[in-house]
Amino acid sequence: MTTQPMPAPPVCPCKHPTDDHVLAIVPTTHPAPMGVMYCPVPGCACANTWRAGTRPSTQEEIAQTRVLIREALARDGIQVPEILR
């Protein structure tokens, strides 16, 4: 019998485990699902937007995603992460 060490959980650049991060889908009228992933640790400003797709997003799509998510969060009364302000 052989054993293999368990891989370490992924760690975000903020140094907190990504397993603890919140992944939220933000309802928009855009056809592609999108949202935000952020760190729940108080005082941590780590956050990333995401958009479902089959290829990497262009810089313009990233900017559009951030605007759509910021508007949707504000519309629903949810605090916008610092990185998206």
Residue, then its C-alpha position, 0 to 999 in steps of 0.5 A: m500500500t502506498t500513501q500520498p500526501m493530501p495537497a495543501p488547500p489553495v491559498c489566495p494571494c491575500k494568504h487566506p484559504t480560497d476554500d473559505h472565500v465566498l463565491a456569489i452569482v450576481p443576477t444581471t440581464h447579461p446572458a453569461p453568468m457572472g459574479v464575485m469571489y471575495c474573502p470573508v476575513p474582516g479587514c481583507a479587501c481581496a475580491n475577484t469578479w468572474r464571468a462564465g465562458t469558454r475563453p479568457s475574458t478581454q480587458e473590456e469584458i473584465a471592465q464590463t463585468r465589474v460594472l455589471i456586478r457593482e450595479a447589481l450588488a448596489r441595486d440589491g442593497i449588498q455591500v460592494p467589496e472595496i476592490l470594486r468601488 
